[in-house]
Amino acid sequence: MRFENQVAFVTGAANGIGAATARRLHQEGATVVIADREEDAGRAVAAALGDRAMYVRCDVRDRASVDAAVAATRDAYGRLDQLIAVAGGSAVMPPLEELPDQLWDDLVDLNLTGVMRCVRAALPLLVDSDRAAVVMVSSVNGLAAFGEEPYAAAKAGLPNLAMNLAVRYGPQRIRFNVVAPGTVRTRVWEPQERNLEGMAQLYPLGRVGEPEDIAAAIAFLASDDAGWITGITLPVDGGVMAGPLHRMLGR
Ligand SMILES: NC(=O)c1ccc[n+]([C@@H]2O[C@H](COP(=O)([O-])OP(=O)(O)OC[C@H]3O[C@@H](n4cnc5c(N)ncnc54)[C@H](O)[C@@H]3O)[C@@H](O)[C@H]2O)c1
């Protein structure tokens, strides 16, 4: 029960990694705010959790929406201890020569600026917590060259943002960390189920990730077990960053 009497705000919690994280934190005692732009799915996750959970509509691309969602959390529970910034995503990408500025801007807005908006809104509540932690969800795409440049560049901004904020807000006892998942079996891979099976071969641990694998790492970084860890990026990736070519090399 690492999160008893704590309030966690989880963006992107209506599906996939965010939903698994909300369930994990709730299971460990947290009161959980499901902050997502998908209302039906978000309400369903909150309803399945039962007490100590509520859905708030939140579009991380819109400052007013984020501010209102955090204000609703304050009004409902009077505190905020963990901010888990999961909302994000990619898009079908043309080659860079044909990339419209708008698509670049949209992906940076969603994946990088959106996280900043959540942190900015949450800070006044987090400073009042004695156990405040922020966990941002990046990707291995932000750590190495796996393609999808606009998405990758946006995700690569998060480790630096976390480092700077860790230093700036360390004296106020707010920790900032990042998880960088490898391939995780969520709905985003549904159109490419076959690729997903092939991709498992690239992973030294022989499988792609499940949302619960990422949720466990997020819960660790958000908990007091990580009380002296701040400013880091933790790949949660079945070993792919350690040995992306291990199959090709016959090892
Ligand atoms: N699935 C993977 O292989 C993988 C790998 C690395 C990183 N990630 C990252 O993990 C995070 C979650 O991905 P997932 O696979 O669980 O995806 P998902 O589509 O299952 O869930 C994403 C959630 O974010 C919400 N969301 C999207 N845009 C939003 C916005 N503007 N405002 C509020 N909510 C919004 C969606 O409604 C959805 O509920 C993303 O940031 C993604 O980039 C995923």
The ligand as a Gaussian input file, in Angstrom:
#p B3LYP/6-31G(d) Opt

LIG

0 1
 N        2.616000       1.356000     -26.872000
 C        3.907000       1.509000     -27.107000
 O        4.549000       0.685000     -27.772000
 C        4.635000       2.706000     -26.551000
 C        6.030000       2.686000     -26.559000
 C        6.735000       3.758000     -26.038000
 C        6.057000       4.846000     -25.515000
 N        4.682000       4.858000     -25.532000
 C        4.015000       6.039000     -24.975000
 O        3.191000       5.633000     -23.913000
 C        2.073000       6.518000     -23.799000
 C        0.784000       5.713000     -23.790000
 O        0.677000       4.986000     -24.989000
 P       -0.316000       3.753000     -25.172000
 O        0.352000       2.793000     -26.055000
 O       -0.849000       3.321000     -23.854000
 O       -1.467000       4.454000     -26.053000
 P       -3.065000       4.410000     -25.968000
 O       -3.549000       5.019000     -27.226000
 O       -3.529000       3.059000     -25.588000
 O       -3.356000       5.399000     -24.747000
 C       -3.067000       6.761000     -24.843000
 C       -4.085000       7.528000     -24.033000
 O       -3.756000       8.917000     -24.113000
 C       -4.916000       9.649000     -24.371000
 N       -4.606000      10.894000     -25.049000
 C       -4.106000      11.044000     -26.306000
 N       -4.008000      12.340000     -26.599000
 C       -4.449000      13.015000     -25.514000
 C       -4.595000      14.379000     -25.210000
 N       -4.317000      15.328000     -26.116000
 N       -5.047000      14.730000     -23.987000
 C       -5.374000      13.782000     -23.065000
 N       -5.287000      12.473000     -23.310000
 C       -4.830000      12.096000     -24.526000
 C       -5.782000       8.740000     -25.249000
 O       -7.142000       9.128000     -25.207000
 C       -5.506000       7.384000     -24.605000
 O       -6.421000       7.120000     -23.548000
 C        2.200000       7.495000     -24.968000
 O        2.808000       8.689000     -24.494000
 C        3.101000       6.769000     -25.935000
 O        3.809000       7.658000     -26.763000
 C        3.959000       3.814000     -26.025000

